């Protein structure tokens, strides 16, 4: 029966990852409770307490976050409230009820100065408010909840919400020429692949509570990724874009500084859970086949 399945409560119910978890094929093995901010506000301890008392989940996946990287520079208090205090509130509540917590974090906890991929043991040194707030959230989870999995991911994209892939596809139908930053290297990762990794961890009985990295296997610049997106988009519909020009980050100023190199080493999650790093081409094909038709024309 459905009620006999492991019960999973997901915060941040309107975000990319929450949707990816909800609609992933592996979701059938779990009883999901997906809650939006209106239903569960992680900045309010009583809101969390009520949700956990009402639903009594076996797992909580905290995808709720303040993710407006540039806006966070002028809205530090709110970013810290959600990403630090909110994470601590969730961890405290899970610890009190002996619930396993999966908490999502980011590659932006690193400064981007390393010459090789960052491991889970690499020194953290965020260079923007968003990264600082997420790092404080990680620390709060470790301190408050013994049964935790912290999953650092990077460059999340999907068919849901607003993200780099959908933005490039939209612009490809509007502009003959695009300019994209070429000196920031990362590993853009499909939300559906992150959801699959999470479900595999939840399904593992002898899980090891710790911090893990998970991202796609091919480090690329945003310019290289945009070129790949354009190439795939052309197979679905005619586009206007003829050139994708590489530019430096200094030529594309943003309120928040980004790491120049934020590639994550994912050996630990592979050794511990057998989770391999995915590529991005199949994900791009999936997204382009699912996003609304108006995006292609």
C-alpha positions as CSV (number, residue, x, y, z in Angstrom):
1,X,0.0,0.0,0.0
2,X,1.1,3.6,-0.6
3,X,1.1,4.4,3.1
4,X,3.7,1.7,3.7
5,X,6.3,3.5,1.6
6,X,9.1,5.6,3.2
7,X,7.7,9.0,3.7
8,X,9.7,12.0,2.4
9,X,8.9,15.6,3.1
10,X,10.4,18.1,0.6
11,X,10.7,21.8,1.4
12,X,10.9,24.5,-1.2
13,X,8.2,22.9,-3.2
14,X,8.1,25.3,-6.1
15,X,11.8,25.1,-7.0
16,X,13.6,23.2,-9.7
17,X,14.9,20.4,-7.5
18,X,11.6,19.8,-5.7
19,X,9.8,19.5,-9.0
20,X,12.6,17.1,-10.3
21,X,12.1,15.0,-7.2
22,X,8.3,15.0,-7.5
23,X,8.3,13.9,-11.2
24,X,11.3,11.6,-11.2
25,X,10.6,7.9,-12.1
26,X,12.1,6.8,-8.8
27,X,9.5,8.9,-6.8
28,X,7.1,5.9,-7.0
29,X,9.2,4.1,-4.3
30,X,8.4,6.9,-1.8
31,X,5.4,8.7,-0.3
32,X,6.2,12.3,-1.1
33,X,4.9,15.4,0.7
34,X,6.0,18.4,-1.3
35,X,5.5,21.7,0.6
36,X,5.9,25.2,-0.8
37,X,6.9,28.2,1.4
38,X,3.3,29.1,1.9
39,X,2.8,25.7,3.5
40,X,6.2,25.3,5.3
41,X,8.3,28.4,6.0
42,X,11.8,27.2,7.1
43,X,12.5,30.6,8.8
44,X,9.6,29.8,11.2
45,X,10.4,27.0,13.7
46,X,6.7,26.5,14.5
47,X,5.9,26.1,10.8
48,X,8.5,23.3,10.6
49,X,7.4,21.7,13.8
50,X,3.7,21.6,12.7
51,X,4.6,20.1,9.3
52,X,6.7,17.3,10.9
53,X,4.1,16.6,13.5
54,X,1.4,16.4,10.9
55,X,3.2,14.2,8.4
56,X,5.8,12.4,10.5
57,X,8.2,11.8,7.6
58,X,11.1,9.4,7.6
59,X,13.2,11.8,5.6
60,X,13.3,15.6,5.0
61,X,14.9,16.9,1.8
62,X,15.6,20.6,2.3
63,X,15.6,22.2,-1.1
64,X,14.3,25.6,0.2
65,X,16.9,28.3,-0.3
66,X,17.5,31.9,-1.1
67,X,19.2,31.5,-4.6
68,X,19.2,35.0,-6.0
69,X,23.0,35.2,-6.0
70,X,23.3,38.9,-7.1
71,X,20.4,40.2,-5.1
72,X,21.9,38.6,-2.0
73,X,24.7,41.2,-2.0
74,X,22.2,43.9,-1.1
75,X,19.8,41.6,0.7
76,X,22.2,39.9,3.1
77,X,19.8,39.6,6.0
78,X,17.2,37.7,4.1
79,X,19.8,35.4,2.5
80,X,21.2,34.6,5.9
81,X,17.7,34.2,7.4
82,X,16.8,31.5,4.8
83,X,20.1,29.8,4.0
84,X,21.6,29.9,7.5
85,X,18.9,30.3,10.2
86,X,16.3,28.3,8.0
87,X,18.8,25.4,7.6
88,X,19.4,25.4,11.3
89,X,15.7,25.4,12.1
90,X,15.1,22.4,9.8
91,X,18.1,20.6,11.3
92,X,17.0,21.2,14.9
93,X,13.5,19.9,14.1
94,X,14.8,16.8,12.4
95,X,17.2,16.0,15.2
96,X,14.4,16.4,17.8
97,X,12.3,13.8,15.9
98,X,15.2,11.6,14.8
99,X,14.4,12.3,11.1
100,X,17.1,11.9,8.4
101,X,17.9,15.2,6.7
102,X,19.2,15.7,3.2
103,X,20.3,19.3,2.8
104,X,21.3,20.9,-0.5
105,X,24.3,23.2,-0.7
106,X,26.5,24.7,-3.5
107,X,29.9,24.9,-5.1
108,X,29.9,28.6,-4.2
109,X,31.2,27.7,-0.8
110,X,34.6,27.7,-2.5
111,X,36.6,30.7,-3.8
112,X,37.5,29.3,-7.2
113,X,41.2,29.7,-6.8
114,X,42.1,26.0,-6.8
115,X,43.9,24.4,-9.8
116,X,42.1,21.0,-9.3
117,X,38.6,19.9,-8.5
118,X,37.4,20.6,-4.9
119,X,36.9,17.6,-2.6
120,X,34.7,17.6,0.4
121,X,37.7,18.2,2.6
122,X,39.0,21.3,0.6
123,X,39.1,24.6,2.5
124,X,35.9,26.6,2.1
125,X,36.2,30.4,1.4
126,X,33.1,31.8,-0.3
127,X,33.5,35.1,-2.2
128,X,29.9,36.2,-2.2
129,X,27.0,36.6,0.3
130,X,25.1,33.7,-1.2
131,X,28.1,31.3,-0.7
132,X,28.7,32.6,2.8
133,X,25.0,32.0,3.8
134,X,25.0,28.5,2.3
135,X,28.3,27.6,4.2
136,X,26.8,28.8,7.4
137,X,23.8,26.7,6.7
138,X,26.0,23.6,6.2
139,X,27.7,24.3,9.5
140,X,24.4,24.6,11.3
141,X,23.2,21.3,9.8
142,X,26.4,19.5,11.0
143,X,26.1,20.9,14.5
144,X,22.4,20.3,14.9
145,X,21.5,17.0,13.2
146,X,23.7,13.9,13.4
147,X,21.7,12.0,10.7
148,X,22.4,14.4,7.8
149,X,23.5,14.2,4.2
150,X,24.8,17.5,2.8
151,X,24.9,17.5,-1.0
152,X,26.8,20.2,-2.7
153,X,25.7,20.7,-6.3
154,X,26.5,23.2,-9.1
155,X,24.9,25.1,-11.9
156,X,21.4,23.5,-11.5
157,X,19.3,23.5,-14.7
158,X,16.1,21.8,-15.7
159,X,12.8,22.1,-17.5
160,X,11.4,23.8,-14.5
161,X,11.6,27.5,-13.3
162,X,14.3,29.9,-14.5
163,X,17.8,28.7,-15.3
164,X,20.7,29.2,-17.7
165,X,19.6,26.6,-20.2
166,X,16.1,28.0,-20.6
167,X,17.5,31.5,-20.8
168,X,19.9,30.6,-23.6
169,X,17.2,28.8,-25.5
170,X,14.9,31.8,-25.3
171,X,17.6,34.2,-26.4
172,X,18.5,31.9,-29.3
173,X,15.2,32.8,-30.9
174,X,15.6,36.5,-30.2
175,X,19.2,37.4,-31.0
176,X,21.6,36.7,-33.8
177,X,24.6,37.0,-31.5
178,X,25.1,36.1,-27.9
179,X,28.0,37.0,-25.5
180,X,28.7,34.5,-22.7
181,X,31.4,34.4,-20.0
182,X,34.2,32.1,-20.9
183,X,36.5,32.3,-17.9
184,X,34.3,30.8,-15.2
185,X,34.6,27.0,-15.2
186,X,32.0,24.8,-13.5
187,X,29.9,21.6,-14.0
188,X,26.3,22.5,-14.8
189,X,24.1,19.7,-13.4
190,X,20.6,18.5,-14.4
191,X,18.1,18.6,-11.5
192,X,16.7,15.2,-12.6
193,X,20.2,13.7,-12.1
194,X,20.5,15.3,-8.7
195,X,17.0,13.8,-7.8
196,X,18.2,10.4,-8.9
197,X,21.3,10.6,-6.7
198,X,19.2,11.6,-3.7
199,X,16.8,8.8,-4.2
200,X,19.7,6.3,-4.4
201,X,21.0,7.6,-1.1
202,X,17.6,7.4,0.5
203,X,17.2,3.8,-0.7
204,X,20.6,2.8,0.8
205,X,20.1,1.2,4.3
206,X,23.7,1.5,5.5
207,X,24.1,5.1,4.4
208,X,27.0,7.2,5.8
209,X,26.0,10.6,7.1
210,X,28.4,13.2,5.7
211,X,29.0,15.9,3.1
212,X,29.1,14.8,-0.6
213,X,29.7,16.5,-3.9
214,X,27.6,15.7,-7.0
215,X,27.8,17.4,-10.4
216,X,28.0,16.5,-14.1
217,X,31.3,15.0,-15.3
218,X,32.4,17.5,-17.9
219,X,33.8,20.8,-16.6
220,X,32.9,23.6,-19.0
221,X,32.9,27.4,-19.2
222,X,29.4,29.0,-19.4
223,X,30.4,29.9,-23.0
224,X,31.1,26.3,-23.9
225,X,27.9,25.2,-22.2
226,X,25.9,27.8,-24.2
227,X,27.4,26.6,-27.4
228,X,26.2,23.0,-26.5
229,X,22.8,24.3,-25.7
230,X,22.5,26.2,-29.0
231,X,23.7,23.1,-30.9
232,X,20.9,21.0,-29.3
233,X,18.3,23.7,-29.7
234,X,18.9,23.8,-33.5
235,X,17.8,20.2,-33.7
236,X,14.4,21.0,-32.4
237,X,13.6,24.3,-34.2
238,X,15.2,27.0,-36.3
239,X,17.0,29.7,-34.2
240,X,18.3,33.2,-34.9
241,X,21.6,32.9,-33.1
242,X,24.6,32.6,-35.5
243,X,27.4,33.4,-33.1
244,X,28.1,32.8,-29.4
245,X,31.0,35.0,-28.5
246,X,33.3,34.3,-25.5
247,X,33.8,37.2,-23.1
248,X,35.6,37.7,-19.8
249,X,33.7,38.0,-16.5
250,X,35.1,41.5,-16.2
251,X,33.2,42.4,-19.3
252,X,30.0,41.1,-17.8
253,X,29.9,42.8,-14.3
254,X,27.5,41.3,-11.7
255,X,26.8,42.4,-8.2
256,X,28.2,39.1,-6.8
257,X,31.6,37.8,-7.7
258,X,31.6,34.2,-9.0
259,X,34.3,31.6,-8.5
260,X,36.5,31.3,-11.6
261,X,36.8,27.5,-11.1
262,X,34.3,25.6,-9.0
263,X,34.6,22.1,-10.3
264,X,33.6,19.5,-7.7
265,X,35.5,16.2,-7.1
266,X,32.7,13.5,-6.9
267,X,34.9,10.5,-5.9
268,X,33.4,10.2,-2.4
269,X,29.8,9.8,-3.5
270,X,30.9,7.3,-6.2
271,X,32.9,5.2,-3.7
272,X,30.2,5.4,-1.0
273,X,27.0,5.0,-2.9
274,X,28.1,3.9,-6.4
275,X,26.7,7.1,-7.9
276,X,28.4,8.0,-11.1
277,X,28.6,11.5,-12.6
278,X,26.2,12.1,-15.6
279,X,26.9,13.9,-18.8
280,X,24.7,16.8,-19.9
281,X,23.8,16.0,-23.5
282,X,20.9,13.7,-22.7
283,X,19.6,16.1,-20.1
284,X,19.6,19.0,-22.7
285,X,17.7,16.8,-25.1
286,X,15.2,16.0,-22.4
287,X,14.7,19.6,-21.4
288,X,14.3,20.8,-25.0
289,X,11.7,18.2,-25.6
290,X,9.7,19.2,-22.5
291,X,9.9,22.9,-22.2
292,X,6.8,24.8,-23.6
293,X,6.6,25.0,-27.4
294,X,6.7,28.8,-27.3
295,X,10.2,28.7,-26.0
296,X,11.2,27.1,-29.4
297,X,9.6,29.7,-31.6
